Amino acid sequence: MSENSNNVNSNLPVRFHLPGLRQNYPLNMFWISLLKTHPEFFRENVEIGSVFGCFPVALWNGGRFIASDQCDRQYIQGVVKALNNAGIPVRYTFTSPLITEEDLDDPYCNFCMQVGDNGMNEVMIFSPILEQYIRDKYPSYKLNSSTCKEIKDVDEINEEMEKDYKYVVLDYNLNNKWDIIDRLNKPEMLEILINCLCLPNCPRRGEHYRNMARDGRIVLENRKLPPDKQKPIEPWYCEYGDHGGIYRIKNYPTFVPVESIWDDYLPRGINNFKIEGRTANLFSLIETYSYFMLKPEKAGEARLLLLRNLEESHIIQVNRPRPGRFE
């Protein structure tokens, strides 16, 4: 532990950054409401630091390939307003590694930026081209350095934290490596990806990011082409894999056990934790949220309340047996 760790305020908020502005938006709004109405369900000092993601299909998006639909103006405005009114920043994941100067004029992405241009919201950034554009055109946004950069060298991380970022998301391979973390100069700037599904040291992680960026571009280009001229999506298979939910990754050295958040990270002044899962299965995500944020003795009660609310709101559909008749 660093020399300064004993001076860290033990009452620091423990901020979790939740995935999903589209697919997981209903779950996230219910979760935010649950924290407000039933704080007794939650572990000590839990807060929601942001909800991150994009409104598909966004040319600047990175990290996850979302091709199912594109959001209209009213939806985008409604989501940003609802989250901001709840005191939660929207954090756009504009981390495509393939941004060009020509992409900066994209009307959809610029509309998303304009909607959130109120001094409250954030952008997760990768491309230097896009970073400079946002700094110039949308200076009210707070910028965060993405884990997609895959920075593993201590000196380079320290250099990154000297730049004008709100947070620097640590490469997941450095999770729990205290000999490295304790050499970082500004631990309060770190954000930890606590449930990365990639195998440790996956050699194809960077290429996966590039594949998703290419596929997003193809989807947008195909919308302007007749069916016989459309390009196929580039399929992705990784032998290193995305091996499922929280119970399958707990043995990874990169996984952050919930006890370690309070026992190891928080005393070092590290209090921002990112939960992966923009395209995750709904029930898997509920388990992940419950594991990290709920008191174990309250988790069952909280989950049941949440699931009932999701059913009543028709987010979850429970089919009843069809009526039969004995002839």
N, C-alpha and C positions, 0 to 999 in steps of 0.2 A: 504494500500500500504506500502511496506517495506521502511525503513528509507533511504536506498540507492537509491530509485527509482528516486528521483529528479536529481541524477547525471548521469542517463542513457542517452546516446547519442540518441537524437530523430531521428537521421539519420541512425539508425541501419537497415540493410537489413531485409526484412520480407521474410523468406525462407519457401517455400512450398515444401513438399516432396510428389512426385506424385506416384500413384500406377501403376505397370504393366510393366514388361519386355517382355511380350509375347502378351497377348490379347490387351492391351492398348498401345502397343509400337507405332503404327502409330499415334494415337491421341497425345501421349506425345511428339513425335518428331515435329508434327505440332504446338503444343502449345509452345514448346521451340522456334521454328522458329517465331511464332507470337509475342512472347515477344521481340525477337531480332529486327524484322522488323517493329513492331508497338508498341513501348513502350508507346505511348500515350494512348493506350487502357487500360493500367493497372494502378492499384492503386499505391500509392507512395512506392517506394523502394522494389517492389516485385522482388524476385529472385526464381529460381528453385534450391532447396538445394540438391536434389537427385531424382533418379527414383528407387523405391524399388520393390522387388518381387523376383521371381525365374524363372529359365528356366525349365518348367515342363518336365517330372515328376522328381523332385529331392527328394531324400530320406531325406535330412536334412530340407526340407522346412516345414514351419509352417504358421499358421494364416489363410490360405485359401487352400481348396482342389482343385487342378487342375489336371484332369486326362485325358484331351483330347488328348494330344500328347506329344512327347518328341522332344526337339530341337536338330538339328545336330550341328556339330562343327562350320561350317561356319556361321550359324545364330548366335550362341553365340558370336563368335569372332566379327561379324559385329555389333551387338547391343552394346557390350562393347566399341568398337572402336568409333562408331558414338556418343554415349553419352559422352564419355571422350573427344573426339575432340570438342564437344560443351561446354566443361568445366563443365559437369554434372557428379558427381559420380554415379556409380552403387552401390546400397545397397542391398545385398542379405538378404532375410528374412529366415535365417537358424535357425528357432525358434521351431523346433519340440521338444516337451517335452519328447520324447521317445527314444532319441539317446542312443546307446550302444557303447562300445569300438569297437565292430565288425563293426559298421557302419562308422567308421572314414576312412576306406580304400575305401569307395565308389568311383569308378572311375569317374562317371559322376559329382558328386559334386566337387571332387578334380580338374577335368578339368575346371569347372566354376571358381574355385578359381585361378587356374594357369593363365587363360586368363586375369583376372583382377588384377593380382599381380604386380601392377606398382606404388603403393604408393598413388593412387588417390581414391581408392574405399573402401567400407565399408561393414560390416556385422552386421545385427541385430541378437542378440544372446539371447538364453534362457538357454540352457543346459550347466552346468559347465564342462561336459566332452568335448563337442565340443568347448567350449570357450578356454580351455587349449590347445587343439589340434591346433586351429587356431593361438593362440598366439605363439606357438612353431614353427609351420611349415610355417605360412604366416604372419610374423610380420609386413609387410607393411600395412596390413589392419587396418583401424580404426574400433573399435567395439562399438556398441550401445546396451544399456540394453533395452530389449523388455518390452512392456506393458503386454505381456503374463504372466509376473511374478506376476502381480496383487498385487503389493506392495502398501499398503494404509497407513501404519504407518509413521508418520513424521520422526521419528528417523531412521527408516529403509531406507527411501528414502535418507536422508542425508548421511547415510552410503554408499548407492549405488553410490552416486555422488562423494564419496571420492575414488572410484575405478578408474581404468584406462579405462574409457569410454569417447567417444566423447560426446554422448548425452544419457540421461535417459528419456525414454518415460513414461510420467506420466500416471498412471491408469486413465481411462476416467471418473471414478466416482468422481475424485477430480477436474475435470474441473470447473472453476468458483467459487471454494471454497477458497476465498481469506484468510480466517483465517488459512487455512492449507498452501496454497502456500506461504504466507508471512513469514512462519516459516522455509522455505527451504533455505539452506545456499548458494546454487549456482544456482540461477534461470536461469542463462545463459546456464546451461547444460540441461535444461528441453526441451523436445519436447512434443507438445500437439496434441493429436488425436482429431481433431476438429469436426468430423462428424460421430462419432461412431453410428452404426445402432442398436446396442444392447440396450435393455431397461436398464435404470439405475439400477445398482446393480443386474444384471442378475445372478442368482445363478448357472447357468449351463455353464457359459462362459469357465471356465477351462476344463470342460468335453468336450465341443465342440472342443477345441484345440486338446485334446487327440484323439477324434474321427477322426478328419481330418488327424492327423498323422498316425493313424492306417490304414485309407483308402488308403493313399498314399503308405504305405508299401504293402498293399494287391495288389494294381495295379501293382507294380513292381514285386512282387512275381508271379502274374498270368501270366506275360509275359514269364516266364520260364516253365509254366505248359501247358499240353494239355487241350483243352476246357472242357473235362469232369472232370478234376481235379481242376479247378479254384475255388477260394473262392469268395463268394459274398461280395460286398461292404456293410459295415455297414450303414444302412440308418440313417439319422439324422432328427429328428423333435424336435423343441423347442417351447413350448407353450409361451415362452417369446418373441421369434420371432426375425426375421430380417424384420423390418416393412417398407422396401422400401427406397425411395430416400430422398433428402434433405428437401422437403416440408412437409414430414410426421414426421420428427424428430426435427423440429425447436422448438417444445414446450418441448422437453426433457431438464431437468436442466443440462445435460451433454453436450448439443450442445453449440458450441461457436459461437455466432453471429459475423458477420464480423466486426461490429463496435467495438466489445470488443477486437479484435486483436490489433487495433491501440490505443484504449482508455484505456485498462486495462492491457493487456499482455505486449505490447511493452514498456510502461513506467517502467515496472518491470524488463526489460532486457531480457524478454522471446521472442525470435524471430524465433523459429522453430516450424512449424505447419505441421502435417502429415494428408494427406487426404486419408481416407479409400476408397477402391473400386477396388481391383485387378480383381474381377469377376463381377463388376457392369455392368449394362446396359449402352451402349455407350452414349445414349442421356441423361441419368441421370447423368453420369459423366461430360458431357459437362456443364450441368446446375450447377453442384457443382463447377467445376473450375471457371465458369463465376461468380457465386455468391461471391466466396471468393477473386478472383484475379482481376476482371475487374471493371473499373469505371462504375457505373450504367448507365450513359448516353452514354457509348460506348459499352455496352454489346451486344446490338442487332446487331450493325455493325460487331463486332468481331465474334459473333456466325455465322452470315451469311457467312462471309469470310471463317471461319473454315469449315462449312458444305459444301460449294462449293468445297473447296480443298479436303475434304474427298471423295466427290462424284467423282471428276475428277481423283482421285487416285484409284477409285474402292474399297475404304474401305466401303463406303455406296453405295448400289445399289438401284437406283430408277427405278422401272419397268414402262415402258410406255404401254399404251393400245395397244393391238394387232390390227393390221390392219384388218378392216372388209370390207365387200363388199355387197352392196345392190343388190340382185338378182331380 
